[in-house]
Amino acid sequence: MKKIMLIVTLLGSALMAQNGPLDNGVYAVEEGNAKAKNLVIRQYEGKDVVLDTANFAPLVVEGKPEINRDPRGSWLMIQLAPEAAKRLEDLTRSHMNRRIAVVVSDKILSAPTVRSAIKDGKARVTPCEDESCDTLLRQLSK
């Protein structure tokens, strides 16, 4: 059992080390026996998450993202460029009832389960607390 754990740990480190920082985008999350060739591992909520970098929709923003606030919290609303919106629709359509991961600045912001295809290219990025909204806005506007 210790050998298996060591091999898994070494494999995870190698996957993370061989691939540089991830582009801002939405990635397919691989669970179970992942067979894809383009896998990387990132941490989310204290756990390793395996991402498929070939199954990806870039966060290419069109127009100016908006920060929205209400008593329940803050979020960033973005409109994706047409090609990015189409890729997000394809990704979410092919991953119904499976997880995806929203990655910005090489960090997973959220890993929701897809319940329906995102067809309009509008993305709501949460959580977004205090100055983190402004930081996220700057990152996505680059």
Buried (B, 14 or more C-beta within 10 A) or exposed (E): EEEEEEEEEEEBEEBBEEBEEBBBBBBBBBEEEEEEEBBBBBEBEEEEBBBBBEBBBBBBBBEEBEBEEEEEEBBBBBBBBEEBBBBBBEBBEEBEEEBBBBBBEEEBBBBEEBEEBBEEBEBEBBEBEEEEBEEBBEEBEE
